[in-house]
Amino acid sequence: MRSTNLSRLFHQGSTGHRRTRAIPAIAAGIVLAGCGTFTTSSGNATQQATTGVRVLWMGDSIAGAQAPALEAALKAGGVAFKNATSAGGGNVVAGDHEVTAMGARDTWKTLKENLASFRPTVIAYQITTYDWGTARQQLSAYQKLSRTAKDAGAKLVLVTAPPFKIDEFFKPHENAIKSAPAMAAKAAEAAHVRYLDASALWGGDYAAAKAQRAKDGIHSCQQGSAAFATWFAKQLGELAGFTPAAPGVWATGAWTGDERFAKLGCG
């Protein structure tokens, strides 16, 4: 467990304890109510897998907000899923900052435990808002993640975060946030690694309707999470060799009432 002080620092950056209100959007042709979220990892893995594919989902609170929908989508397609995201941190790049160094230590420790217990066939890491550091430090961390996945017999997917608001907390680290995707793409030159640019789904402007950001400009709501799950499940299906379930099977399921959404007033 992360210390209370560290958790507080992370939470200030990842959510700012902001409240949000509903935004209109349509994901996968199905209207879902509500927006905005804050997340902690459930640590639960779906067990109804029939494909043999096992996905470990890693990242920060942005990825955590997407996790309920992604779990529902993958489970419906016969894929085992474990949410290993963090409410703050979740980063693999330690950098030179105390906060990110502690977060990275926690992430690598948790990953080791999940490799032993969950035995993923795919490790999917969404670049976090805390992957601060030099380009060299970022590349080194992503290459380490690549080697770790290979040693575990798993494929690695590195996916960019959706566009989000660079507020006063993130502003000092803007250059690092901008350089991380290029370093992830470079690390993906290995045969077992795939780099996915999520701007194909979201675009590049967090304030645009297409981006489906919550009022805080950072997290997604049920609609945005469903849109991401639909898109990402398709990418994973092509990589891992399974057919994703149609959104109509899972997109209005119980996951829409997940407490992550309720905490910030999502419907």
C-alpha positions in Angstrom: 0.0 0.0 0.0 1.2 3.5 -0.8 1.6 5.9 2.1 -1.1 8.4 3.0 1.0 11.4 2.1 1.9 9.9 -1.3 -1.7 9.0 -2.0 -2.7 12.6 -1.2 -0.1 14.0 -3.6 -1.3 11.6 -6.3 -4.9 12.4 -5.8 -4.4 16.1 -6.0 -3.0 15.6 -9.5 -5.2 12.9 -10.8 -8.5 14.2 -9.7 -8.2 17.4 -7.8 -11.3 16.1 -6.0 -13.3 17.7 -8.7 -17.0 17.1 -9.1 -18.5 16.6 -12.6 -21.9 16.8 -14.3 -23.3 14.8 -17.2 -22.2 15.4 -20.8 -24.1 14.2 -23.8 -22.2 11.6 -25.9 -22.9 8.3 -27.7 -20.5 5.4 -27.4 -20.8 2.4 -29.7 -24.3 3.6 -30.6 -25.6 3.3 -27.1 -26.3 6.3 -24.9 -24.9 6.0 -21.4 -25.6 8.6 -18.7 -23.1 10.5 -16.6 -19.5 11.5 -16.7 -16.3 12.1 -14.7 -14.6 9.5 -12.5 -12.0 8.7 -9.9 -10.7 5.2 -9.5 -8.9 2.7 -7.4 -8.0 -0.7 -8.6 -10.4 -3.5 -7.8 -7.7 -6.1 -8.1 -10.3 -8.5 -9.4 -9.8 -10.8 -12.4 -12.5 -12.2 -14.5 -12.5 -15.9 -14.6 -15.0 -16.8 -17.4 -12.3 -16.8 -20.0 -12.8 -19.1 -22.9 -10.2 -17.7 -25.3 -7.1 -18.4 -23.2 -6.3 -14.6 -23.5 -5.5 -13.0 -20.1 -5.2 -9.2 -20.1 -3.5 -7.2 -17.3 -4.6 -3.6 -17.5 -2.1 -1.0 -16.1 -2.2 2.8 -15.8 -3.3 5.6 -13.6 -6.8 7.0 -12.7 -7.6 7.7 -16.4 -7.1 4.0 -17.2 -8.9 3.2 -14.0 -12.0 5.1 -15.2 -11.9 3.0 -18.4 -11.4 -0.3 -16.5 -15.1 -1.1 -15.7 -16.1 -0.9 -19.3 -13.0 -2.6 -20.6 -13.5 -5.5 -18.1 -17.1 -5.9 -19.3 -16.2 -5.8 -23.0 -13.3 -8.3 -22.6 -15.2 -10.6 -20.3 -18.1 -10.7 -22.8 -15.6 -11.8 -25.4 -14.2 -14.7 -23.3 -11.0 -12.8 -22.2 -9.8 -12.9 -18.6 -9.1 -9.4 -17.2 -7.4 -7.9 -14.2 -7.5 -4.3 -13.3 -4.0 -3.2 -12.0 -4.5 0.5 -12.4 -3.9 3.0 -9.6 -5.9 5.9 -8.3 -2.7 8.0 -8.5 0.6 7.0 -10.0 0.5 3.7 -11.8 3.6 4.9 -13.6 6.6 2.8 -14.7 8.9 5.8 -15.2 10.5 6.8 -12.0 12.2 10.0 -13.2 13.8 12.3 -10.6 10.7 13.3 -8.7 10.0 11.8 -5.2 6.3 11.2 -6.1 6.9 9.4 -9.3 9.9 7.5 -7.9 7.7 6.1 -5.2 4.9 5.4 -7.6 7.1 3.5 -10.0 8.5 1.3 -7.2 4.9 0.4 -6.2 4.0 -0.3 -9.9 7.0 -2.6 -10.5 6.4 -4.4 -7.3 2.7 -5.0 -8.1 3.5 -6.0 -11.6 5.8 -8.7 -10.3 3.1 -10.0 -8.1 0.5 -10.0 -10.9 2.8 -11.8 -13.3 3.1 -14.7 -10.7 -0.5 -14.8 -9.7 -2.5 -13.8 -12.8 -0.1 -15.0 -15.5 -1.2 -12.5 -18.3 -0.8 -13.3 -21.9 -1.1 -9.6 -22.7 0.1 -6.7 -20.6 -1.6 -3.5 -21.6 -0.1 -0.3 -20.2 -1.7 3.1 -20.8 1.0 5.9 -20.6 0.2 7.7 -17.4 0.1 11.3 -16.5 2.9 10.6 -14.1 5.5 9.2 -16.5 7.7 12.2 -15.8 11.4 12.1 -16.6 13.8 12.7 -19.4 13.3 11.0 -22.8 16.1 8.6 -21.9 14.5 7.7 -18.6 11.1 7.1 -20.3 12.7 4.9 -23.0 14.6 2.9 -20.4 11.4 2.3 -18.4 9.4 1.2 -21.4 12.1 -1.0 -22.6 12.3 -2.6 -19.2 8.6 -3.2 -19.4 9.1 -4.8 -22.8 11.7 -7.1 -21.4 9.6 -8.0 -18.4 6.6 -8.9 -20.7 8.9 -11.0 -22.9 10.4 -12.9 -20.0 6.8 -13.6 -18.8 5.8 -14.9 -22.2 3.4 -12.0 -22.7 2.8 -9.5 -25.4 2.9 -5.9 -24.4 0.6 -3.1 -25.6 1.6 0.5 -25.0 -1.3 2.8 -25.6 -1.4 6.6 -25.3 -3.6 8.4 -22.8 -6.5 10.4 -24.1 -6.0 14.1 -24.4 -6.4 15.8 -21.0 -6.2 19.2 -19.5 -2.7 20.3 -18.5 -3.6 22.1 -15.3 -1.4 23.8 -12.8 -0.4 20.4 -11.3 0.8 19.0 -14.6 2.2 22.2 -16.2 5.7 21.8 -14.8 5.9 18.3 -16.3 4.3 19.2 -19.7 7.5 18.4 -21.7 7.8 15.0 -20.2 4.1 14.3 -20.8 4.5 15.2 -24.4 7.7 13.2 -24.9 6.4 9.9 -23.4 4.4 8.7 -26.4 7.4 9.0 -28.8 9.5 7.0 -26.3 6.8 4.4 -26.0 6.6 4.1 -29.8 10.4 3.6 -29.9 10.2 0.9 -27.3 7.6 -0.8 -29.4 10.1 -1.7 -32.1 10.4 -5.1 -30.4 8.4 -7.8 -32.2 6.2 -8.7 -29.1 5.3 -5.0 -28.4 2.5 -3.0 -30.0 2.1 0.8 -29.8 -1.4 2.2 -30.2 -2.1 5.9 -30.6 -5.4 6.6 -29.0 -5.8 9.9 -30.8 -7.3 7.8 -33.6 -10.3 7.6 -31.2 -10.2 10.8 -29.2 -8.4 13.3 -31.4 -5.9 15.6 -29.8 -8.0 18.3 -28.1 -9.3 17.5 -24.6 -12.0 20.1 -24.9 -13.4 18.8 -28.1 -16.7 16.8 -28.0 -14.8 13.9 -29.7 -12.5 13.6 -26.7 -15.4 12.9 -24.3 -13.5 14.2 -21.3 -15.4 14.9 -18.1 -15.7 18.4 -16.7 -12.3 18.1 -15.1 -10.8 17.7 -18.6 -9.0 14.6 -17.5 -11.2 11.5 -16.9 -13.8 9.8 -18.9 -17.4 8.9 -17.9 -19.4 5.8 -18.7 -19.8 7.0 -22.3 -16.2 7.7 -22.9 -15.1 4.5 -21.2 -17.5 2.5 -23.4 -16.1 4.1 -26.5 -12.6 3.3 -25.4 -13.5 -0.3 -24.5 -15.0 -0.8 -27.9 -12.0 0.6 -29.7 -9.4 -1.0 -27.6 -11.0 -4.5 -27.5 -10.9 -4.4 -31.3 -7.1 -3.7 -31.2 -6.5 -6.4 -28.7 -8.6 -8.9 -30.7 -6.4 -8.3 -33.7 -3.2 -8.7 -31.6 -4.2 -11.6 -29.5 -6.5 -13.5 -31.9 -10.0 -13.2 -30.4 -13.3 -11.8 -31.6 -14.5 -9.0 -29.4 -18.1 -9.1 -28.2 -20.5 -6.6 -29.8 -21.1 -3.5 -27.7 -24.8 -4.3 -27.5 -23.9 -7.4 -25.4 -22.1 -5.5 -22.6 -22.3 -1.7 -22.9 -25.4 -1.2 -20.7 -24.4 -3.7 -18.1 -23.9 -3.4 -14.3 -20.5 -1.8 -14.8 -22.2 1.5 -15.6 -23.1 1.7 -11.9 -19.5 1.2 -10.7 -18.6 3.3 -7.6 -15.9 5.0 -9.6 -18.5 6.9 -11.5 -20.8 7.4 -8.5 -18.0 9.1 -6.5 -18.0 12.0 -9.0 -21.7 12.1 -9.6 -21.8 10.2 -12.9 -25.3 8.9 -13.5 
